[in-house]
Amino acid sequence: MSGGRPAIPRQIRRQVVAEAGGSCGWCGRDGAYDIHHILGFSETRRHVAEELIPLCPDCHRLEQRGRLTLEELLQRKQELARGTRGDRAPGHLKVPDGPLVFNLGSNVVEDCENILVADGQPLLSAIRGDRRLLLSMRLYDLFGTKLVARVIDNNWWVDREGDWDFNASSASLAIFNRRAGPLLTLSAIGGVIYVFGHLFCGDWIVEIGPTAIVVGRWSGGTSLVMTHSEIRRRMNGIVLGPDGLTVG
């Protein structure tokens, strides 16, 4: 609580952040943001998801200076609620009940909050919500530098600038590049979420095939292989870091 204002409940904050794709609700920029009360907390004295929007520091200053109007923010909030993001498109991936099991190249990761971590940054995560699974993911371009897809609590956005796009159904999600082909596919089959494809993050190059995970670096060096591992009930599952390819 600050200045007599109660904190925004965690569930409401997560909902508002997920709706905006983990970025600024106005400009779409990733990074730091504040949860802004569109109608003003001093006027409403309440925290309601329908009246909240994440704003980065720059956009927050625009709002404070009157360059973002109440009408504009209300319209943008309605667009976010409908899933309209201009260059990003929303969707949902349904996942099974029961144990939380992922299969990455024959490696089974069960009930681990962060399934795949690179240099301390979770690339693929999942937690239990209110009788449902909340999946989160970060996908970078082929050089590991530009974020091209973001998933927060089963709500996902794909950057459609350039050649990136997606295919989706209630059982699968595929991110692909029109020139290079599929980047990553997640499929829910028989209570297990199978992950195939490639991931890039910084210097890391990760190839997830049917029987193994193969990891290399853009800077060169020996490739690392992980196959038929079973990782259960840890905070982190598969970890890429200073020690190479390890179990969390």
Secondary structure, 3 states (H helix, E strand, C coil): CECCECCCCHHHHHHHHHHCCCCCCCCCCCCCCEEEECCCHHHHCCCCHHHEEEECHHHHHHHHCCCCCHHHHHHHHHHHHHCCCCCEECCECCCCCCCCEEEECCEEEECCCEEEEECCEEEEEEEECCCCEEEEEEEECCCCCCEEEEEECCEEEEECCCCEEEEECCCEEEEEECCCEEEEEEEEECCEEEEEEEEEECCEEEEECCCCEEEEECCCCCCEEECCCEEECCCEEEEEECCEEEEC
